[in-house]
Structures are given as structure tokens and as C-alpha cells.
Amino acid sequence: MKSKMFFILINFLLFSRCSVNSSKNSPCLDDSKKYCSHVTPGAGRMRDCFIENKKLFSISCQHFIEEGNAIFDNQFKMAMDACNNDQEKYCGHLKKYAARRINCVKRIYLEDITKLSASCQEQFAKIVNIVPAVYP
């Protein structure tokens, strides 16, 4: 199950790392323009384009993505480990699909942070702005 969670997150982060950092000096700027400029953003279309074409990206872009994914993996793992009891308590009604549970914790974090344990609050603060929106 944890590997499924990271697969979902890595694909999201692949997209976000390229697109958010596709400014001035990003090694992914040319690749994103070359392979995905025809795509209208929204409904996951850009993410899908990045995933579909990631093997065509330059080596420097691929390394940039890998480095970012390693950082994000650690942050997500630490946050979800710290929030394990909270997600069971408040999000237990959801099947154990990682993205839905993460979004559930995010909703609680944003609506009433005091419901979450101190360790969950501390760790989730590090990822709250990069948690992808997933709809049931």
C-alpha cells in the first residue's frame, strides 16, 4: 500500500516539480515547452503529458525530477507517519487510497488544525501546500 501511495505522489510531484520550477533556470523548461506546450492545463492533462513524455526529457531534467522526488518522498512519508493515528480517526471511512486520505487530512488541517495531534500538525505543515487535490 505504501508503494501505491508513493507511486501516486511521485507522478503528481513529477508534474509539480517540472511545472512549478519551469521558470528561468529550470532544466525542465525546454522539455516542458517541447513536449507539453500543446496541452491545455486542467483536469490532469498537463500531469498526464509529463508522465507520458518523461522518458523523452533531457538527462538534466530527469535528474532534477529525481532529486525533487527524493526530497518530497521523505517529507510525505514523515508527515503521513506522524498523522497515522489522525488519518485513521478522521479519515478511516475512506478506503486506504493514499491520495484520498492525504486530502482528508489536508481538509482537517485547513478547517480545524486543533483536531490533529501536535506531531501531525508540525509535519503536515511542511507538505500542506504541495498536496494534490484528489476527488473521490
JOCOR-V499590 format. One record per run of one state. SS is the DSSP state (~ for helix, > for strand, _ for the rest). FROM is the first residue (numbers start at 1). TO is the last residue. If there is no record, write none. Layout:
ss-><SS;SS>
from-><FROM;FROM>
to-><TO;TO>
//
This chain:
ss-><_;~;_;~;_;~;_;~;_;~;_;~;_;~;_;~;_;~;_>
from-><1;2;21;29;37;45;57;59;83;84;92;98;112;113;116;118;125;128;131>
to-><1;20;28;36;44;56;58;82;83;91;97;111;112;115;117;124;127;130;136>
//
